[in-house]
Amino acid sequence: MIVRTRLKRFALVLLVVTAFTALGAGVAFAQQPTPSDNDVNRIARQMYCPVCENTPLDVCATQACAQWRALIREKLAAGWTDDQIKQYFVDQYGVRVLAAPPSQGWYSLIYIIPPLLLVAGLAVLYRALASMRKPLAAQAAAGRTVAPASDDDEYLQRVEDELKKNK
Amino acid sequence: MSENSPIEAAPRRGMPIWVQLIVWAGLIILLVVLAFGLAKSQQASAAAGDSISTFNLTLFDGYAYQKQSSVALSDLKGKVVVVNFWASWCQPCEQEAPDLEAAWKAYEPGGQVVFLGVDYVDTEPEARAYLNKFGITYPTGPDLGTRISQLFRIKGVPETYFIDKNGKLVYSQIGPFVSEAQIHAILDPLVKE
């Protein structure tokens, strides 16, 4: 009797598991539109719409930006490459739409000046630290302390004399 | 101080002059670029009395001016020019679009006034749908490279600029027109000049 009941329970569990497995096999995830949002955002995050300054195109919520993203999707679907699409936007709306300006013409200064200043700044820092350490090193080499006691210091001699008098 | 002072004994070492020059030149260039950018971003829109440099507007197909696919401001000397910045994504632009078209229809036969629609940061299919929706017929084209909007230093859309027969900016309307009569009130004295 007990065995039969256990068998029945086992069969029931098996049935439920089988049913869920079969259901799971039938589930299909919603297809992403082609090209996918990820494809569009890959390009969009490299651009800024002039209307919404400081907001990358991929997260900008305005109608203008939505239209731009739709245009990117359209161009991707037409087989354009990322660079071709970005160039199209530059031609249409100017170079300021790019998150990273091109390394050509005056824009190349953006890539040259900051690293140059950084290197120069590090050089200044290095020289300053080196010049601060050299006198100390020179003293150490000469076996001198920072404030050497001098036997012929007139002021100290007077202090010594006063102390002796008071003893 | 004694002759043996370690401070006096240490040789004075300065930065080589070429390093100093590079650092100062770099800093000055950086500051100039920053100042220039800040000044540019703080500039107000073009105002009455300003002279407007000439610009070239490439026109949408079907919106040619005297059968030309582009129009230059310098070619319009002797005419009153109305430059309207708009975009298909701009709700207030829709409010004034019928008034602008009606005003254009009123002035077009006289030949003394030219309306130019400058489509700002827009996508062409939506722009064309907008033009069809409001039956716009005056010369209109995209602001390629946002060059024209930068020339007028616009802050948004819609904005409309009125240039007199001598090429001087005489009035700017920031925001939409509330009626066609408002456009006539600005244009009529300019036409009579």
Chai-1 contact restraints between the chains, C-beta under 6 A:
chainA,res_idxA,chainB,res_idxB,connection_type,confidence,min_distance_angstrom,max_distance_angstrom,comment,restraint_id
A,P50,B,V121,contact,1.0,0.0,6.0,A-B,restraint_1
A,P50,B,T146,contact,1.0,0.0,6.0,A-B,restraint_2
A,V51,B,V121,contact,1.0,0.0,6.0,A-B,restraint_3
A,Q63,B,W89,contact,1.0,0.0,6.0,A-B,restraint_4
A,A64,B,W89,contact,1.0,0.0,6.0,A-B,restraint_5
A,A64,B,V121,contact,1.0,0.0,6.0,A-B,restraint_6
A,Q67,B,T123,contact,1.0,0.0,6.0,A-B,restraint_7
A,Q67,B,E126,contact,1.0,0.0,6.0,A-B,restraint_8
A,L71,B,T123,contact,1.0,0.0,6.0,A-B,restraint_9
A,Y93,B,V121,contact,1.0,0.0,6.0,A-B,restraint_10
A,Y93,B,T146,contact,1.0,0.0,6.0,A-B,restraint_11
A,G94,B,G145,contact,1.0,0.0,6.0,A-B,restraint_12
A,G94,B,T146,contact,1.0,0.0,6.0,A-B,restraint_13
A,I113,B,G26,contact,1.0,0.0,6.0,A-B,restraint_14
A,I113,B,L30,contact,1.0,0.0,6.0,A-B,restraint_15
A,L116,B,G26,contact,1.0,0.0,6.0,A-B,restraint_16
A,L117,B,G26,contact,1.0,0.0,6.0,A-B,restraint_17
A,A120,B,I22,contact,1.0,0.0,6.0,A-B,restraint_18
A,A120,B,V23,contact,1.0,0.0,6.0,A-B,restraint_19
A,A123,B,V19,contact,1.0,0.0,6.0,A-B,restraint_20
A,R127,B,M15,contact,1.0,0.0,6.0,A-B,restraint_21
A,S131,B,R13,contact,1.0,0.0,6.0,A-B,restraint_22
A,P135,B,P6,contact,1.0,0.0,6.0,A-B,restraint_23
A,P135,B,A10,contact,1.0,0.0,6.0,A-B,restraint_24
A,Q139,B,P6,contact,1.0,0.0,6.0,A-B,restraint_25
